[in-house]
Amino acid sequence: MALAPCFLLSMPQLLDPNFSKSVILLCDHSAEGAFGLIVNHPSQYLAAEAVQMQPELEAPNDMPLLIGGPVEPQRGWILTSRAPEMPGLEGEQRPDGILSKEIGAGLYLSASPLLLRRVIQAHPIPRRTVVLAGYAGWGPGQLDEELAQSAWLIAPVELDLVFEIPPAACWDMAMKRLGVDPHFLQAGSGVH
């Protein structure tokens, strides 16, 4: 059963520090594996400080950079609530041919360097848009096994948790919206 799009909320027994109190936007889930982005782990850098582009960025904005996950931390993603405007992107060649993808729940994902440049140089900072580095990935059956071990709670996607709630409050808020008091969650035997 494909779950995406949804939120995965980490349980206390998930011992991997990369996922402690994480809210993951599950973007893809199939028999081949799963792909998601942690939407509540800020980095210590601005997006403009983390990217190296040629030519160099001109007058970058102060958009923060989120840590999307531990896999391929050098890969950048743009997550937005509206379809990216694509003028000038038509000539951009990508190996996979994808400039942006609608992942559902009113969200679009892109790895376009040209779009990333536009977002980081935009003034004011685009609303309901975040830049992330890395992603969370699971091999075939791995996420299903973790779900069976109660490592994650599944929640519906709510855009304000991605774009408006401060990252430090996101996990608690998502848990409370499910009717779960995070203070009463018990850590069981660990899941890695």
C-alpha positions as CSV (number, residue, x, y, z in Angstrom):
1,M,0.0,0.0,0.0
2,A,1.5,3.3,-1.1
3,L,1.4,5.9,1.7
4,A,2.7,9.0,0.0
5,P,2.1,11.8,0.5
6,C,1.8,11.9,4.2
7,F,3.8,12.9,7.3
8,L,5.9,10.4,9.2
9,L,6.3,11.4,12.9
10,S,9.2,9.7,14.6
11,M,8.6,7.9,17.9
12,P,10.9,8.1,20.9
13,Q,12.3,4.6,20.3
14,L,13.7,5.7,17.0
15,L,17.3,6.0,18.2
16,D,19.0,7.3,15.0
17,P,19.9,11.0,15.9
18,N,19.1,12.0,12.3
19,F,15.5,11.3,13.0
20,S,14.9,12.4,16.6
21,K,11.6,14.3,16.8
22,S,11.4,14.5,13.1
23,V,8.5,15.3,10.8
24,I,9.1,13.7,7.4
25,L,7.2,14.6,4.3
26,L,6.9,11.1,2.6
27,C,7.1,12.0,-1.1
28,D,7.3,8.5,-2.6
29,H,6.5,5.0,-1.3
30,S,6.5,1.9,-3.4
31,A,7.8,-1.7,-3.5
32,E,11.1,-0.3,-4.7
33,G,11.5,1.8,-1.5
34,A,10.6,5.2,-0.1
35,F,11.8,8.8,-0.3
36,G,11.1,11.7,2.1
37,L,12.2,15.0,3.4
38,I,12.6,16.0,7.0
39,V,10.8,19.4,7.2
40,N,11.7,20.4,10.8
41,H,15.4,20.1,11.2
42,P,17.1,23.5,10.5
43,S,20.8,23.7,9.7
44,Q,23.1,26.3,11.0
45,Y,23.4,27.8,7.5
46,L,21.5,30.0,5.2
47,A,20.6,28.3,1.9
48,A,22.9,30.8,0.1
49,E,25.8,29.8,2.3
50,A,25.4,26.1,1.5
51,V,25.3,26.2,-2.3
52,Q,28.1,26.7,-4.7
53,M,26.9,28.1,-8.0
54,Q,28.6,29.4,-11.0
55,P,28.2,32.2,-11.7
56,E,28.1,33.2,-8.0
57,L,24.8,34.3,-6.5
58,E,24.0,38.0,-6.7
59,A,22.4,39.6,-3.6
60,P,21.2,36.3,-2.0
61,N,18.3,36.5,0.6
62,D,18.3,35.1,4.1
63,M,16.3,31.9,3.4
64,P,17.3,29.2,6.0
65,L,18.5,25.8,5.0
66,L,16.7,22.7,6.3
67,I,18.4,19.3,6.7
68,G,16.1,17.1,4.5
69,G,17.9,14.0,5.6
70,P,21.2,12.2,5.9
71,V,21.3,10.8,2.3
72,E,23.2,12.8,-0.3
73,P,23.5,15.9,1.9
74,Q,25.1,17.8,-1.0
75,R,21.9,17.5,-3.0
76,G,19.5,20.5,-2.8
77,W,15.7,20.5,-3.0
78,I,13.1,23.2,-3.3
79,L,9.7,22.4,-1.8
80,T,6.9,24.8,-2.5
81,S,3.1,25.0,-2.3
82,R,2.6,26.2,-5.8
83,A,3.8,24.9,-9.2
84,P,7.1,26.6,-10.0
85,E,6.9,29.1,-12.7
86,M,9.1,27.7,-15.4
87,P,10.1,30.6,-17.8
88,G,13.7,30.1,-18.8
89,L,13.8,26.6,-17.4
90,E,12.8,25.0,-20.7
91,G,16.4,24.8,-21.9
92,E,17.7,23.3,-18.7
93,Q,18.8,19.8,-19.2
94,R,18.4,17.3,-16.4
95,P,19.4,13.6,-16.6
96,D,16.0,12.5,-15.4
97,G,14.1,15.1,-17.5
98,I,12.2,16.3,-14.4
99,L,12.3,20.0,-13.5
100,S,9.6,19.8,-10.9
101,K,7.2,17.2,-9.6
102,E,3.8,17.5,-8.0
103,I,3.9,15.2,-5.0
104,G,0.3,15.8,-3.9
105,A,-1.2,17.5,-0.9
106,G,-0.6,20.9,-2.7
107,L,3.2,20.5,-2.8
108,Y,5.7,20.6,-5.5
109,L,9.3,19.4,-5.4
110,S,12.2,20.4,-7.6
111,A,16.0,19.9,-7.8
112,S,16.5,22.5,-10.6
113,P,19.7,24.5,-10.1
114,L,18.1,27.4,-12.0
115,L,15.0,27.4,-9.8
116,L,17.2,27.1,-6.7
117,R,19.1,30.2,-7.9
118,R,15.9,32.1,-8.4
119,V,14.5,31.2,-5.0
120,I,17.7,32.1,-3.1
121,Q,18.0,35.5,-4.9
122,A,14.3,36.4,-4.6
123,H,13.5,39.5,-2.6
124,P,11.3,39.1,-0.6
125,I,11.8,35.4,0.2
126,P,9.1,33.4,-1.6
127,R,6.2,32.4,0.6
128,R,5.6,28.8,1.3
129,T,8.9,27.7,-0.1
130,V,11.8,26.0,1.7
131,V,15.2,24.8,0.6
132,L,16.5,21.5,1.9
133,A,19.8,19.6,1.7
134,G,19.7,15.8,1.6
135,Y,16.8,13.4,1.9
136,A,15.6,10.4,3.9
137,G,15.6,7.1,1.9
138,W,14.5,3.6,2.6
139,G,15.2,0.4,0.6
140,P,12.6,-2.1,-0.5
141,G,10.4,-3.0,2.5
142,Q,12.5,-1.1,5.0
143,L,10.0,1.6,5.8
144,D,7.2,-1.0,6.1
145,E,9.3,-2.9,8.6
146,E,9.9,0.3,10.6
147,L,6.2,1.0,10.6
148,A,5.5,-2.5,11.8
149,Q,7.9,-1.8,14.7
150,S,6.0,1.3,15.6
151,A,8.9,3.6,14.8
152,W,6.7,6.1,13.0
153,L,3.2,7.6,13.3
154,I,1.4,8.4,10.1
155,A,-0.3,11.8,9.8
156,P,-2.0,13.8,7.0
157,V,0.1,16.5,5.4
158,E,-0.7,20.0,6.7
159,L,1.0,22.8,4.9
160,D,1.3,25.1,7.9
161,L,3.6,22.5,9.6
162,V,5.9,22.7,6.6
163,F,5.9,26.4,6.0
164,E,4.6,28.3,9.1
165,I,5.2,26.5,12.3
166,P,8.7,27.0,13.7
167,P,10.8,23.8,13.2
168,A,11.4,23.5,17.0
169,A,7.6,23.3,17.6
170,C,6.6,21.2,14.5
171,W,6.9,17.7,15.9
172,D,5.0,18.5,19.1
173,M,2.3,20.3,17.1
174,A,2.0,17.4,14.7
175,M,1.7,14.9,17.5
176,K,-0.9,17.0,19.3
177,R,-3.0,17.3,16.1
178,L,-3.1,13.5,16.1
179,G,-4.4,13.6,19.6
180,V,-1.1,12.3,21.1
181,D,0.5,14.0,24.1
182,P,4.3,13.8,23.3
183,H,5.0,13.9,27.1
184,F,3.3,10.5,27.6
185,L,5.1,8.7,24.8
186,Q,7.2,5.8,26.1
187,A,10.5,4.8,24.6
188,G,10.4,1.1,24.0
189,S,13.2,-1.1,22.7
190,G,15.2,0.9,20.1
191,V,14.7,1.0,16.4
192,H,17.7,2.1,14.4
